[in-house]
Amino acid sequence: MSYIVTVQKAVTAFAPWREPTGAELDAIEAEMPVIAAEVDLLDAQITTLDRLPNELDMRRIRRARSRVMAARRDLTNRASTGQTGGAA
């Protein structure tokens, strides 16, 4: 039998002194609108798990999905405009 403890030690061996770089923190900050919109969508979906969704619940889910798509679109547009070069 193989124990997970040995694998866990190997995976987390470098964790105490490994911190995210500035570039990684910037990437997380750039993705925060998408993350927040996805959390709102998940919250709207969770509220309908134990009951049938009514019209207000469905409207909330639709709006949350729209916010997720808009946030993803904005993130993609910012990423594509930040690139230089390419085919003319």
Distance bins in CASP14 RR format, pairs under 12 A and 6 or more apart:
PFRMAT RR
TARGET T0000
AUTHOR 0000-0000-0000
RMODE 2
METHOD distances of the structure
MODEL  1
2 8 0 0 0 0 0 1 0 0 0 0 0
3 9 0 0 0 0 0 1 0 0 0 0 0
3 10 0 0 0 0 0 1 0 0 0 0 0
4 10 0 0 0 0 0 1 0 0 0 0 0
4 11 0 0 0 0 1 0 0 0 0 0 0
4 12 0 0 0 0 0 1 0 0 0 0 0
5 11 0 0 0 0 0 1 0 0 0 0 0
5 12 0 0 0 0 0 1 0 0 0 0 0
6 12 0 0 0 0 0 1 0 0 0 0 0
6 13 0 0 0 0 0 1 0 0 0 0 0
7 13 0 0 0 0 0 1 0 0 0 0 0
8 15 0 0 0 0 0 1 0 0 0 0 0
9 15 0 0 0 0 0 1 0 0 0 0 0
11 18 0 0 0 0 0 1 0 0 0 0 0
12 18 0 0 0 0 1 0 0 0 0 0 0
18 24 0 0 0 0 0 1 0 0 0 0 0
19 25 0 0 0 0 1 0 0 0 0 0 0
20 26 0 0 0 0 1 0 0 0 0 0 0
20 27 0 0 0 0 1 0 0 0 0 0 0
20 28 1 0 0 1 0 0 0 0 0 0 0
20 29 0 0 0 0 0 1 0 0 0 0 0
21 27 0 0 0 0 1 0 0 0 0 0 0
21 28 0 0 0 0 0 1 0 0 0 0 0
22 28 0 0 0 0 1 0 0 0 0 0 0
22 29 0 0 0 0 1 0 0 0 0 0 0
22 30 0 0 0 0 0 1 0 0 0 0 0
23 29 0 0 0 0 0 1 0 0 0 0 0
23 30 0 0 0 0 0 1 0 0 0 0 0
24 30 0 0 0 0 0 1 0 0 0 0 0
24 31 0 0 0 0 0 1 0 0 0 0 0
25 31 0 0 0 0 0 1 0 0 0 0 0
25 32 0 0 0 0 0 1 0 0 0 0 0
26 32 0 0 0 0 0 1 0 0 0 0 0
26 78 0 0 0 0 0 1 0 0 0 0 0
27 34 0 0 0 0 0 1 0 0 0 0 0
27 35 0 0 0 0 0 1 0 0 0 0 0
27 75 0 0 0 0 0 1 0 0 0 0 0
27 78 0 0 0 0 0 1 0 0 0 0 0
27 79 0 0 0 0 1 0 0 0 0 0 0
28 34 0 0 0 0 0 1 0 0 0 0 0
28 35 0 0 0 0 1 0 0 0 0 0 0
28 36 0 0 0 0 0 1 0 0 0 0 0
28 75 0 0 0 0 0 1 0 0 0 0 0
29 35 0 0 0 0 0 1 0 0 0 0 0
29 36 0 0 0 0 0 1 0 0 0 0 0
29 75 0 0 0 0 0 1 0 0 0 0 0
29 78 0 0 0 0 0 1 0 0 0 0 0
30 71 0 0 0 0 0 1 0 0 0 0 0
30 74 0 0 0 0 1 0 0 0 0 0 0
30 75 1 0 0 1 0 0 0 0 0 0 0
30 76 0 0 0 0 0 1 0 0 0 0 0
30 77 0 0 0 0 0 1 0 0 0 0 0
30 78 1 0 0 1 0 0 0 0 0 0 0
30 79 0 0 0 0 1 0 0 0 0 0 0
30 82 0 0 0 0 0 1 0 0 0 0 0
31 37 0 0 0 0 0 1 0 0 0 0 0
31 38 0 0 0 0 1 0 0 0 0 0 0
31 71 0 0 0 0 1 0 0 0 0 0 0
31 72 0 0 0 0 1 0 0 0 0 0 0
31 74 0 0 0 0 0 1 0 0 0 0 0
31 75 1 0 0 1 0 0 0 0 0 0 0
31 76 0 0 0 0 0 1 0 0 0 0 0
31 78 0 0 0 0 0 1 0 0 0 0 0
31 79 0 0 0 0 0 1 0 0 0 0 0
32 38 0 0 0 0 0 1 0 0 0 0 0
32 39 0 0 0 0 0 1 0 0 0 0 0
32 71 0 0 0 0 1 0 0 0 0 0 0
32 74 0 0 0 0 0 1 0 0 0 0 0
32 75 0 0 0 0 1 0 0 0 0 0 0
33 39 0 0 0 0 0 1 0 0 0 0 0
33 40 0 0 0 0 0 1 0 0 0 0 0
33 67 0 0 0 0 1 0 0 0 0 0 0
33 68 0 0 0 0 1 0 0 0 0 0 0
33 69 0 0 0 0 0 1 0 0 0 0 0
33 70 0 0 0 0 1 0 0 0 0 0 0
33 71 1 0 1 0 0 0 0 0 0 0 0
33 72 0 0 0 0 1 0 0 0 0 0 0
33 73 0 0 0 0 0 1 0 0 0 0 0
33 74 1 0 0 1 0 0 0 0 0 0 0
33 75 1 0 0 1 0 0 0 0 0 0 0
33 76 0 0 0 0 0 1 0 0 0 0 0
33 78 0 0 0 0 0 1 0 0 0 0 0
34 40 0 0 0 0 0 1 0 0 0 0 0
34 41 0 0 0 0 0 1 0 0 0 0 0
34 67 0 0 0 0 1 0 0 0 0 0 0
34 68 1 0 0 1 0 0 0 0 0 0 0
34 69 0 0 0 0 1 0 0 0 0 0 0
34 70 0 0 0 0 1 0 0 0 0 0 0
34 71 1 0 1 0 0 0 0 0 0 0 0
34 72 1 0 1 0 0 0 0 0 0 0 0
34 73 0 0 0 0 1 0 0 0 0 0 0
34 74 0 0 0 0 1 0 0 0 0 0 0
34 75 1 0 1 0 0 0 0 0 0 0 0
34 76 0 0 0 0 1 0 0 0 0 0 0
34 78 0 0 0 0 0 1 0 0 0 0 0
34 79 0 0 0 0 0 1 0 0 0 0 0
35 41 0 0 0 0 0 1 0 0 0 0 0
35 42 0 0 0 0 0 1 0 0 0 0 0
35 67 0 0 0 0 0 1 0 0 0 0 0
35 68 0 0 0 0 1 0 0 0 0 0 0
35 71 0 0 0 0 1 0 0 0 0 0 0
35 72 0 0 0 0 0 1 0 0 0 0 0
35 75 0 0 0 0 0 1 0 0 0 0 0
36 42 0 0 0 0 0 1 0 0 0 0 0
36 43 0 0 0 0 0 1 0 0 0 0 0
36 64 0 0 0 0 0 1 0 0 0 0 0
36 67 0 0 0 0 1 0 0 0 0 0 0
36 68 0 0 0 0 1 0 0 0 0 0 0
36 70 0 0 0 0 0 1 0 0 0 0 0
36 71 1 0 0 1 0 0 0 0 0 0 0
36 75 0 0 0 0 0 1 0 0 0 0 0
37 43 0 0 0 0 0 1 0 0 0 0 0
37 44 0 0 0 0 0 1 0 0 0 0 0
37 63 0 0 0 0 0 1 0 0 0 0 0
37 64 1 0 0 1 0 0 0 0 0 0 0
37 65 0 0 0 0 1 0 0 0 0 0 0
37 66 0 0 0 0 1 0 0 0 0 0 0
37 67 1 0 1 0 0 0 0 0 0 0 0
37 68 1 0 1 0 0 0 0 0 0 0 0
37 69 0 0 0 0 1 0 0 0 0 0 0
37 70 1 0 0 1 0 0 0 0 0 0 0
37 71 1 0 1 0 0 0 0 0 0 0 0
37 72 0 0 0 0 1 0 0 0 0 0 0
37 73 0 0 0 0 0 1 0 0 0 0 0
37 74 0 0 0 0 0 1 0 0 0 0 0
37 75 0 0 0 0 0 1 0 0 0 0 0
38 44 0 0 0 0 0 1 0 0 0 0 0
38 45 0 0 0 0 0 1 0 0 0 0 0
38 64 0 0 0 0 1 0 0 0 0 0 0
38 65 0 0 0 0 1 0 0 0 0 0 0
38 67 0 0 0 0 1 0 0 0 0 0 0
38 68 1 0 1 0 0 0 0 0 0 0 0
38 69 0 0 0 0 0 1 0 0 0 0 0
38 70 0 0 0 0 0 1 0 0 0 0 0
38 71 0 0 0 0 1 0 0 0 0 0 0
38 72 0 0 0 0 1 0 0 0 0 0 0
38 75 0 0 0 0 0 1 0 0 0 0 0
39 45 0 0 0 0 0 1 0 0 0 0 0
39 46 0 0 0 0 0 1 0 0 0 0 0
39 64 0 0 0 0 1 0 0 0 0 0 0
39 67 0 0 0 0 0 1 0 0 0 0 0
39 68 0 0 0 0 1 0 0 0 0 0 0
39 71 0 0 0 0 0 1 0 0 0 0 0
40 46 0 0 0 0 0 1 0 0 0 0 0
40 47 0 0 0 0 0 1 0 0 0 0 0
40 60 0 0 0 0 1 0 0 0 0 0 0
40 61 0 0 0 0 1 0 0 0 0 0 0
40 63 0 0 0 0 1 0 0 0 0 0 0
40 64 1 0 1 0 0 0 0 0 0 0 0
40 65 0 0 0 0 1 0 0 0 0 0 0
40 66 0 0 0 0 0 1 0 0 0 0 0
40 67 1 0 0 1 0 0 0 0 0 0 0
40 68 1 0 0 1 0 0 0 0 0 0 0
40 70 0 0 0 0 0 1 0 0 0 0 0
40 71 0 0 0 0 1 0 0 0 0 0 0
41 47 0 0 0 0 0 1 0 0 0 0 0
41 48 0 0 0 0 0 1 0 0 0 0 0
41 60 0 0 0 0 1 0 0 0 0 0 0
41 61 1 0 0 1 0 0 0 0 0 0 0
41 62 0 0 0 0 1 0 0 0 0 0 0
41 63 0 0 0 0 1 0 0 0 0 0 0
41 64 1 1 0 0 0 0 0 0 0 0 0
41 65 1 0 0 1 0 0 0 0 0 0 0
41 66 0 0 0 0 1 0 0 0 0 0 0
41 67 1 0 0 1 0 0 0 0 0 0 0
41 68 1 0 1 0 0 0 0 0 0 0 0
41 69 0 0 0 0 1 0 0 0 0 0 0
41 70 0 0 0 0 0 1 0 0 0 0 0
41 71 0 0 0 0 0 1 0 0 0 0 0
41 72 0 0 0 0 0 1 0 0 0 0 0
42 48 0 0 0 0 0 1 0 0 0 0 0
42 49 0 0 0 0 0 1 0 0 0 0 0
42 60 0 0 0 0 0 1 0 0 0 0 0
42 61 0 0 0 0 0 1 0 0 0 0 0
42 64 0 0 0 0 1 0 0 0 0 0 0
42 65 0 0 0 0 0 1 0 0 0 0 0
42 68 0 0 0 0 1 0 0 0 0 0 0
43 49 0 0 0 0 0 1 0 0 0 0 0
43 57 0 0 0 0 0 1 0 0 0 0 0
43 60 0 0 0 0 1 0 0 0 0 0 0
43 61 0 0 0 0 1 0 0 0 0 0 0
43 63 0 0 0 0 0 1 0 0 0 0 0
43 64 1 0 0 1 0 0 0 0 0 0 0
43 67 0 0 0 0 0 1 0 0 0 0 0
43 68 0 0 0 0 0 1 0 0 0 0 0
44 53 0 0 0 0 1 0 0 0 0 0 0
44 56 0 0 0 0 0 1 0 0 0 0 0
44 57 1 0 0 1 0 0 0 0 0 0 0
44 58 0 0 0 0 1 0 0 0 0 0 0
44 59 0 0 0 0 1 0 0 0 0 0 0
44 60 1 0 1 0 0 0 0 0 0 0 0
44 61 1 0 1 0 0 0 0 0 0 0 0
44 62 0 0 0 0 1 0 0 0 0 0 0
44 63 0 0 0 0 1 0 0 0 0 0 0
44 64 1 0 1 0 0 0 0 0 0 0 0
44 65 0 0 0 0 1 0 0 0 0 0 0
44 66 0 0 0 0 0 1 0 0 0 0 0
44 67 0 0 0 0 0 1 0 0 0 0 0
44 68 0 0 0 0 0 1 0 0 0 0 0
45 53 0 0 0 0 1 0 0 0 0 0 0
45 57 0 0 0 0 1 0 0 0 0 0 0
45 58 0 0 0 0 0 1 0 0 0 0 0
45 60 0 0 0 0 1 0 0 0 0 0 0
45 61 1 0 0 1 0 0 0 0 0 0 0
45 62 0 0 0 0 0 1 0 0 0 0 0
45 64 0 0 0 0 1 0 0 0 0 0 0
45 65 0 0 0 0 1 0 0 0 0 0 0
45 68 0 0 0 0 0 1 0 0 0 0 0
46 53 0 0 0 0 0 1 0 0 0 0 0
46 57 0 0 0 0 0 1 0 0 0 0 0
46 60 0 0 0 0 0 1 0 0 0 0 0
46 61 0 0 0 0 0 1 0 0 0 0 0
46 64 0 0 0 0 0 1 0 0 0 0 0
47 53 0 0 0 0 1 0 0 0 0 0 0
47 54 0 0 0 0 0 1 0 0 0 0 0
47 56 0 0 0 0 0 1 0 0 0 0 0
47 57 1 0 0 1 0 0 0 0 0 0 0
47 58 0 0 0 0 0 1 0 0 0 0 0
47 60 1 0 0 1 0 0 0 0 0 0 0
47 61 0 0 0 0 1 0 0 0 0 0 0
47 64 0 0 0 0 0 1 0 0 0 0 0
48 54 0 0 0 0 1 0 0 0 0 0 0
48 55 0 0 0 0 0 1 0 0 0 0 0
48 56 0 0 0 0 0 1 0 0 0 0 0
48 57 1 0 1 0 0 0 0 0 0 0 0
48 58 0 0 0 0 1 0 0 0 0 0 0
48 59 0 0 0 0 0 1 0 0 0 0 0
48 60 0 0 0 0 1 0 0 0 0 0 0
48 61 1 0 0 1 0 0 0 0 0 0 0
48 64 0 0 0 0 0 1 0 0 0 0 0
49 57 0 0 0 0 0 1 0 0 0 0 0
49 61 0 0 0 0 0 1 0 0 0 0 0
50 57 0 0 0 0 0 1 0 0 0 0 0
51 57 0 0 0 0 1 0 0 0 0 0 0
52 58 0 0 0 0 0 1 0 0 0 0 0
53 59 0 0 0 0 1 0 0 0 0 0 0
53 60 0 0 0 0 1 0 0 0 0 0 0
53 61 1 0 0 1 0 0 0 0 0 0 0
53 62 0 0 0 0 0 1 0 0 0 0 0
54 60 0 0 0 0 1 0 0 0 0 0 0
54 61 0 0 0 0 0 1 0 0 0 0 0
55 61 0 0 0 0 0 1 0 0 0 0 0
55 62 0 0 0 0 0 1 0 0 0 0 0
56 62 0 0 0 0 0 1 0 0 0 0 0
56 63 0 0 0 0 0 1 0 0 0 0 0
57 63 0 0 0 0 0 1 0 0 0 0 0
57 64 0 0 0 0 0 1 0 0 0 0 0
58 64 0 0 0 0 0 1 0 0 0 0 0
58 65 0 0 0 0 0 1 0 0 0 0 0
59 65 0 0 0 0 0 1 0 0 0 0 0
59 66 0 0 0 0 0 1 0 0 0 0 0
60 66 0 0 0 0 0 1 0 0 0 0 0
60 67 0 0 0 0 0 1 0 0 0 0 0
61 67 0 0 0 0 0 1 0 0 0 0 0
61 68 0 0 0 0 0 1 0 0 0 0 0
62 68 0 0 0 0 0 1 0 0 0 0 0
62 69 0 0 0 0 0 1 0 0 0 0 0
63 69 0 0 0 0 0 1 0 0 0 0 0
63 70 0 0 0 0 0 1 0 0 0 0 0
64 70 0 0 0 0 0 1 0 0 0 0 0
64 71 0 0 0 0 0 1 0 0 0 0 0
65 71 0 0 0 0 0 1 0 0 0 0 0
65 72 0 0 0 0 0 1 0 0 0 0 0
66 72 0 0 0 0 0 1 0 0 0 0 0
66 73 0 0 0 0 0 1 0 0 0 0 0
67 73 0 0 0 0 0 1 0 0 0 0 0
67 74 0 0 0 0 0 1 0 0 0 0 0
68 74 0 0 0 0 0 1 0 0 0 0 0
68 75 0 0 0 0 0 1 0 0 0 0 0
69 75 0 0 0 0 0 1 0 0 0 0 0
69 76 0 0 0 0 0 1 0 0 0 0 0
70 76 0 0 0 0 0 1 0 0 0 0 0
70 77 0 0 0 0 0 1 0 0 0 0 0
71 77 0 0 0 0 0 1 0 0 0 0 0
71 78 0 0 0 0 0 1 0 0 0 0 0
72 78 0 0 0 0 0 1 0 0 0 0 0
72 79 0 0 0 0 0 1 0 0 0 0 0
73 79 0 0 0 0 0 1 0 0 0 0 0
73 80 0 0 0 0 0 1 0 0 0 0 0
74 80 0 0 0 0 0 1 0 0 0 0 0
74 81 0 0 0 0 0 1 0 0 0 0 0
75 81 0 0 0 0 0 1 0 0 0 0 0
75 82 0 0 0 0 0 1 0 0 0 0 0
76 82 0 0 0 0 0 1 0 0 0 0 0
76 83 0 0 0 0 0 1 0 0 0 0 0
77 83 0 0 0 0 0 1 0 0 0 0 0
80 86 0 0 0 0 0 1 0 0 0 0 0
END
